[in-house]
């Protein structure tokens, strides 16, 4: 088995927010309620992305990293499938056995 470590720096948090917005909307729709209806029917996705990007400006870099780490770890299966599909699309067959993310700069 081969283990690869990838370190990320200069993360585009606004871009991640845009990618995460459909997931947020999906999860809200599953729970139903007023907020889900409001997001789904009355607020354009561009406005939600803009609001989320504005919100991110108030977070510290450490808080932003924790959000990204949480998303990576929560959606491990989807990310693994994307990695395997991308490799396959380029003629490379491989199996990704797992994926996890941690903050390399954080002391434990």
C-alpha positions in Angstrom: 0.0 0.0 0.0 1.1 3.5 -0.7 0.3 6.4 1.6 0.2 9.9 0.1 0.1 13.1 2.2 -1.1 16.3 0.5 -0.7 19.6 2.3 -3.0 22.4 1.3 -2.2 26.1 1.6 -3.8 29.2 0.2 -7.2 27.6 0.2 -10.0 29.3 -1.7 -12.6 29.3 1.0 -15.1 31.1 -1.1 -14.8 28.5 -3.8 -15.3 25.8 -1.2 -18.3 27.6 0.1 -19.8 27.6 -3.4 -19.1 23.9 -3.8 -20.7 23.2 -0.4 -23.8 25.3 -0.9 -25.7 22.6 -2.9 -24.9 20.1 0.0 -26.2 22.6 2.5 -29.4 23.2 0.6 -29.8 19.4 0.2 -29.4 18.8 3.9 -31.9 21.6 4.7 -34.4 20.2 2.3 -34.1 16.8 4.0 -35.1 18.4 7.3 -37.8 20.5 5.8 -39.2 23.6 7.5 -39.3 27.3 6.8 -35.6 27.8 6.2 -35.4 25.0 3.7 -38.3 26.4 1.7 -36.9 29.9 1.9 -33.5 28.8 0.6 -35.0 26.5 -2.0 -37.6 28.8 -3.5 -36.9 32.4 -2.7 -33.2 33.1 -2.4 -31.0 32.8 -5.5 -28.0 30.5 -5.0 -25.7 33.4 -6.1 -27.1 35.5 -3.1 -26.4 32.6 -0.7 -22.9 32.1 -2.0 -22.3 35.9 -1.6 -23.7 35.8 2.0 -21.5 32.8 2.9 -18.4 34.4 1.4 -19.1 37.5 3.4 -19.6 35.4 6.6 -16.2 33.7 5.9 -14.5 37.1 6.2 -15.3 37.2 9.9 -13.7 33.8 10.7 -10.1 33.3 11.6 -7.9 31.2 9.4 -8.0 28.4 12.0 -11.9 28.4 12.0 -11.9 28.3 8.2 -9.5 25.4 8.3 -11.7 23.5 10.8 -14.7 23.9 8.5 -12.8 22.6 5.5 -11.4 19.7 7.6 -14.9 18.9 8.7 -16.2 18.8 5.2 -13.4 16.7 3.9 -13.8 14.1 6.7 -17.6 14.1 6.5 -17.7 13.6 2.7 -14.8 11.2 2.6 -16.7 8.6 0.5 -17.7 11.2 -2.1 -14.2 12.5 -2.4 -12.7 9.0 -2.7 -15.2 8.3 -5.5 -14.2 11.5 -7.3 -10.5 10.6 -7.0 -11.1 7.1 -8.3 -13.3 8.2 -11.2 -10.8 10.9 -12.2 -8.0 8.4 -12.2 -10.1 6.0 -14.2 -11.0 8.7 -16.7 -7.3 9.1 -17.3 -6.7 5.3 -17.8 -5.4 4.6 -14.3 -7.1 1.9 -12.3 -6.6 2.3 -8.5 -8.5 1.9 -5.3 -8.4 4.6 -2.7 -8.7 2.8 0.7 -9.3 5.8 2.8 -9.0 9.5 3.2 -8.7 11.7 6.2 -7.7 15.3 6.9 -6.1 16.9 9.9 -4.6 20.3 10.6 -0.8 19.9 10.0 0.0 23.2 11.7 -2.1 22.5 14.8 -0.2 21.1 17.8 -1.9 18.3 19.7 
